[in-house]
């Protein structure tokens, strides 16, 4: 399922869902474009599961960062049940051990806290030849139903 595959002005996000899951695309009326969210009904202790995939570019504007936070808040407040949001968020200045960051990173962390979201990735996901490792790819949930295999 994808959100806006025909729009060539932005990168797109894609989410593969097996047919046997009773899933439907969530049409969100938000301005942040690079996301896709689906709702999987009734398979998780009679609670629905909202799954989202997000891409935030490195050179994301302040306005688009605000739209991303608004999208996350909307999902967390509008839909009941489990929430799982994954993707490439590209916040390279967040210290996930202390949950601290500057400017937009701090606003993003505040959004996660305000929506009671946990961040599960504990190791760096991006390594550059000359750069220090960063945790840019995140797995967020509203409950601790994520386990390390």
Protein Blocks (a to p, Z undefined) as FASTA:
>chain_A
ZZklmlmkbccddddddfklccdddddddfblbbcddddehklgoiacddddddddfklc
fklmmmmmmmmmmmmmmpgcjdddeddehpakbcfklopaehjlmmmmmmmmmnopacfb
fbdfbdcfkbccddfbccddfbdfbccZZ
